[in-house]
Amino acid sequence: MPDDGFIGHVGPIFVKRDGSVPLYGFLTEGKHRNTRGAVQGGMLMTFADRAMGQSIRDAFGPEPIATIQFDMHFVSQCGIDEVVTTRPTIVRSTSSIVFMECELMAGNRTIATAKGIWKRLGVNPAP
């Protein structure tokens, strides 16, 4: 997923569209390391937020959206040079709100779970 903003600094994030639910992933690198040598939790949060947000765009089109609530649980440490993946799920949606969840995996290990709520801002959102 190309992005010359923040994701351009911490990515790249990849997407594989091989079924009804895209697979998102990234390779953990040294730039993702925290002071203990594991992947920084903020990177995992960024990845989950981007993957769930992109899943909303895939489902509803390219309208603007905003994360209005985000909850993450760190389950297991993730090391450098591991591939982290997720397949986000739309739990429920209304005309203006989307509830999402995802599980972040490193191989067969669950490393984190995330849930969030996104606001669909419409084609011409107010400034």
C-alpha positions in Angstrom: 0.0 0.0 0.0 1.9 3.1 -1.2 1.9 6.1 1.1 4.3 9.0 1.2 3.1 10.1 4.7 3.7 8.3 8.0 3.4 4.8 6.6 6.2 5.7 4.1 8.5 6.0 7.1 7.4 2.9 9.1 6.3 0.6 6.2 6.0 -0.7 3.7 2.7 -2.5 4.4 1.8 -5.1 1.9 -1.7 -6.4 0.8 -2.5 -9.7 -0.9 -6.0 -9.9 -2.4 -6.5 -13.6 -2.9 -10.0 -14.1 -1.5 -12.9 -12.2 0.0 -10.8 -10.9 2.9 -7.4 -9.3 1.9 -4.3 -10.4 3.8 -2.2 -7.4 5.1 1.4 -7.8 6.2 4.8 -6.2 6.9 8.3 -7.5 7.6 9.6 -6.3 10.9 12.9 -4.5 10.6 15.4 -2.8 12.9 13.6 0.5 12.5 10.6 -1.2 14.3 12.7 -2.2 17.4 12.0 -1.0 20.9 14.7 -0.7 23.6 14.3 -4.4 24.5 14.9 -5.5 20.9 11.3 -6.5 20.2 8.9 -4.8 17.8 7.6 -1.5 19.2 3.9 -1.8 20.2 3.2 1.5 18.4 4.2 -0.2 15.1 1.7 -3.0 15.7 -1.0 -0.5 16.5 -0.2 1.5 13.4 -0.3 -1.6 11.2 -3.7 -2.8 12.7 -5.2 0.7 12.3 -4.1 0.9 8.7 -5.2 -2.6 7.8 -8.6 -2.2 9.3 -9.1 1.2 7.8 -8.1 -0.1 4.3 -10.6 -2.9 4.8 -13.3 -0.3 5.2 -12.3 1.5 2.1 -12.3 -1.9 0.2 -15.8 -2.6 1.4 -17.4 0.9 1.0 -15.3 2.7 -1.5 -12.7 5.5 -1.2 -14.6 7.9 1.0 -12.8 9.5 3.9 -12.9 7.7 7.2 -11.5 8.5 10.7 -10.6 6.2 13.6 -12.8 7.2 16.5 -11.9 4.4 19.0 -9.1 1.9 19.0 -8.3 -0.9 21.5 -5.3 -3.2 21.3 -4.2 -6.1 23.5 -0.6 -7.3 23.2 -0.5 -11.1 23.6 3.0 -12.2 22.6 6.3 -10.5 21.9 7.2 -10.1 18.2 10.9 -10.2 17.1 12.8 -8.5 14.3 12.7 -10.3 10.9 9.3 -11.8 11.4 6.4 -11.3 9.1 3.3 -9.9 10.8 -0.1 -10.5 9.1 -3.8 -9.9 9.6 -7.2 -10.3 7.9 -9.5 -7.7 9.4 -13.2 -8.4 9.9 -16.1 -6.0 9.7 -18.1 -6.8 12.8 -21.0 -4.4 12.1 -21.6 -1.3 10.0 -24.3 1.4 9.9 -24.5 4.2 7.3 -21.9 6.2 9.2 -20.1 3.9 11.7 -18.0 0.7 11.1 -17.0 -1.7 13.9 -13.8 -3.7 13.1 -11.6 -6.3 14.6 -8.4 -8.1 13.7 -5.8 -10.6 15.0 -2.1 -9.9 14.3 -0.1 -13.1 13.6 3.6 -13.8 13.4 3.7 -17.2 11.8 1.2 -19.3 13.8 1.5 -17.1 16.9 -1.1 -14.5 17.9 0.9 -11.5 18.9 -2.0 -9.0 19.3 -5.7 -8.4 18.9 -7.4 -5.1 18.0 -10.9 -3.7 17.8 -12.0 -0.3 16.7 -14.7 2.0 15.5 -14.4 4.1 12.4 -16.6 7.1 11.3 -17.5 7.2 7.6 -17.1 10.9 6.8 -18.9 10.9 3.4 -17.7 12.1 0.1 -17.5 15.8 1.1 -16.8 15.9 4.8 -17.0 19.2 6.7 -13.7 20.9 7.4 
